[in-house]
């Protein structure tokens, strides 16, 4: 699995500890040093089945600075993916990508349910 994180993020730290405590192996990737590409984000979005807006870090400063709350409704999926690919701080984190799963943000019960079905 691929674990995409911002190491200073407390939610990412909790998720990483949970993965470690549960013996789940993953490849770690720093989201700002190695930002997800448009192609990766498009594939993750398609695989996840989630609304594309769930890939945005809506509580981040960058999201607010750019006024994305008002801009996203008028953007196409490709425009949103292109925007996400420009700055890792716009992406909801952590992102966990497996063969058949994509999870954004860390909600322990959801991860448990999906990873242990």
N, C-alpha and C positions, 0 to 999 in steps of 0.2 A: 504494500500500500504506500501511497504517497501522502505525506503529512506536510501541508503547506502552512507555515506559521510566521508570525512576527514574534521573535523571542522575548521581547519586553512585555508582550500582551499577557495579562493575568489569566484570561480565558484559555489562551494557547498553552500556558504552563499547566493549567488544570487538566486539559485534554491530553497533553503529553504524559503527565503523571498517570492518568487513567489508562492510557494505552500501555505504558510500561508495567503498571500494576496488574494488568490483565494479560500480560505476555503477548501482546499483539505487535508483530514486527512491522516496521515502517521505514521508509526513506524520508529523511527530514530535509525540508527546503525552506530557506529564508525568503519570505514573500517580497521584500523590497530589493534584495540583492539579485533575486532570480524571479522577476515578476511573471505571472502566468501570461502566456501569449494568447492572441486572439483565437488561434486554432485550438489551443488547450481549453480555453474557457468555453468555446463553442461546443467542443466534445463533452466537456463536463456538464454543461447545461442540458444537452440532449440526453445524456446518460441519466441525469438526475431526475428528470421529469418535473423539476421545480420551476416556479415562476422565476424568470430571470432577475427580478428585483431582489430575490433572496440571496443573490451573489454580491449585493452591495452592502458595504459597511455603513449603514444608515446613521450610526451614532458617532461616526468619525468626523474629525474637524474638516478634512478635505471635502467630504460629502456636503457639509454645511456651507463651506467657503464657496463651492461651485454652484450652490443653490439647486442641487439635483432633485430635491423633492418636487420642485415645480417643472424641471426640465425633462425628467424621465418619461412622464406620460406621453410626451410628444416625440419620443425617440423610437426608432425601430430596434429590434433585438440586436441586429448587427452593429448599430451605432452604440448601443449600450455595451456590447462586448468589446468593441473597439476602445471605448472610454475606459472600461475596466482594465484593459491590457496596457494602458499607459502609466498606471500607478498602483502598486500593490496595496497602498493604504486605502484605496477605494474598495478593495475586495473584503467581503465578510470572512473573518478568520476565526479559528483555523478552517482549512479545507482538507477533508480526508477523501482521498480518491482510491477506490479499489476496483477490482475487475468489473463488478456489477453495481457499485454504489458510489455516490458522491454525497458527502455531508458538509454543510456549511455551518459555522458556529458550533459551539459545544453544548449539547443538552444531553447529560449523562444517560437519562432514561431512553431517549431516542437512539443514542449510539448503541446502548446495551441491547435494545430490542432488534435493531438492524444487524448488528455484528454477531449476535448470538442466536439468530433464527434457525 
